[in-house]
Amino acid sequence: MNITIIGSGYVGLVTGTCFAELGNKVICVDNDAQKIRHLKTGHVPIYEPGLEDLIKKNVRKKRLFFNSDLKSAVKKAEVIFITVGTPAKGNGEADLTGIENVARNIAHCMTGYKLIVEKSTVPVETGEWVKRTIEIHNHKKHKFDVASNPEFLREGQAINDFMHPDRIVLGVESNKAKNILTSLYRPLKAPILITDIKSAELIKHASNSFLAAKISFINAVSEVCERVGADVTRVAQGMGMDKRINELFLDAGVGYGGSCFPKDIDAFVTISEKLGYDFGLLKEVREINLAQKHNFIKKIEDNLWIIKNKTIAVLGLAFKPNTDDIRSAPAIDIIKRLEAEGAKIKVYDPCAMPKAREVLKGIKFCKDPYDAARESDCLIIVTEWNEFKELDLVRMKKCLKRPLIIDGRNIYEPQQMKKLGYKYISMGRPKVL
Ligand code: UDX
């Protein structure tokens, strides 16, 4: 199929490249001409394992193209995916300016039937607005359909998520749209759920909110565990053995971050409010997530007493492992708060330091975890990179001024840490001193 992807950000690039890999002819469009120039020369502006190689392969095979000319890209494609950003406005609402612009531009450039698919995460009823916008500007009255096909790609494993999805959600209004999209996705041999557009839009917001709720739930349970000396990892294990619950997204820690969960929950709360429903449950999910960062900082204070002029080594900046993304990363908030209290910060992250340099000034970026720990009063772990799980903790102890580790992701075994002579504090687990 001839496919055009409008918006060559994270979702657009992964989606476009994977469709090309499945044998389609794909044009990825972006209004950032410099980004397109870089992509044409094989430079990928985001870090996603495997993506650069897959892009190069499909460019070589002449299945994947990059262009900033929307008009020709719309003309050539029967199926057009909208994957532009929907950033949060100050009030938590999603800013849909990009979607409206694209819908209008598509209408102006249409030369025949087009299937326009919204893939960006959008509030329910956006599909209706896209349709109305195209109708207004589609002066030559070309036939078209609008569909919703939300993405469920996790950063760090997006290609695998695309190629092996748990499900594909198609919100459609016509048989033609349904047939085009089901044949496009057929090679993936994944379960396909066909539904109406509004339900498809809601599936995305409801799924991400539910996952965030799962994380906040276990974080709340971890608070209770700490008060009675129980172990939240064992509680989560026992809960997860129930198939109805399952063990995923039950890791207690400093809370969720990233470009999706915080933004999507804000947007879902706001759209529900607009529709006349107060989604109090989700507001609490948000509050618990915020509280986790405070709880973590309190552990640092409880163990260092005065923060001012203490040197704190921070391991991990990315909002989760295997990405360089620091959007809404707990580490950034935690560091800013510690800095405000007068701490000297030394950090190390395997991938996210270049991006963090743009937002964190006056802290020391280190060449490895041991360098960060050298002469520090304590070591804190904020992202659970595998590299940190495999540290030489005997060597690490010699680097630190005192053997104190405060672990926001529960990556070490408390008993083992005790044997090594550490004071080890983690999340929702009994203190082993
Ligand atoms: C998420 C959704 O999973 C994906 O389907 C959606 O389309 C985009 O948003 P992503 O933001 O890449 O993906 O990250 P994810 O792996 O879901 O993790 C989100 C956050 O939750 C991270 O900060 C992670 O550290 C945190 N998390 C996750 C926990 O704190 N505990 C857990 O048990 C799981």
Residues whose N, C-alpha, C, O or C-beta is under 5 A from the ligand:
A	BS01	UDX	E151 F152 L153 R154 E155 I215 F249 L250 D251 G253 G255 Y256 G257 G258 S259 C260 F261 F319 K320
